[in-house]
Amino acid sequence: MKLVILDRDGTINEDRSDYVKSPEEWIPLPGALEAIARLSHAGWHVVVASNQSGLGRGLFDVSTLNAMHAKMYRLLAAVGGRLDAIFYCPHAPDEACHCRKPEPGLFEQIGERYGFDLKGVPTVGDKARDLLAGVAVGCEPHLVLTGKGAAYRGRRLPHTFPKKTLAHVDLGAFADFLIAREVAKG
């Protein structure tokens, strides 16, 4: 099975310093939904792993989060894309849980759900913590230069990023890279 794990805020949709708190504030990044559609059409199972500390901070409730995700699913379907699942950490940073990235808990849950080792599975995010969580279980790290990742455009990545992190302009460029690499493998 071909699996790819994506971060949400800053990777698929616009990030906000005051958190995405409603479906109205959930705005897809240009080309991101189409990138997921290309991955889906190329046979990839796309899963989201996202910290949602707004829940733990009391900024929104689970029904509002579900409404945000329903909007994402609806907009994805309109461009021919799909997500297999969304895994999220509902805890605030001070709760010291095992599922908040950079801890690997969400990725361990994904591995358990799909019943296989995540070694070599591409994971994509806009922050070091997104990638560190995946690398802890053997994922291949990919940074998008959108959201918080935009700060690294034209710069060398600091040592806080996992070794062998590949950087892509956006999710569309990542999708093109992954699909082309698979075609080249034959």
Sequence and secondary structure as in RCSB ss.txt:
>XXXX:A:sequence
MKLVILDRDGTINEDRSDYVKSPEEWIPLPGALEAIARLSHAGWHVVVASNQSGLGRGLFDVSTLNAMHAKMYRL
LAAVGGRLDAIFYCPHAPDEACHCRKPEPGLFEQIGERYGFDLKGVPTVGDKARDLLAGVAVGCEPHLVLTGKGA
AYRGRRLPHTFPKKTLAHVDLGAFADFLIAREVAKG
>XXXX:A:secstr
  EEEE SBTTTB   TT   SGGG  B TTHHHHHHHHHHTT EEEEEEE HHHHTTSS HHHHHHHHHHHHHH
HHHTT   SEEEEE   GGG  SSSTTSSHHHHHHHHHHTS  TT EEEESSHHHHHHHHTTT EEEEESSGGGG
GGTTS   TTS TT EEESSHHHHHHHHHHHHHHH 
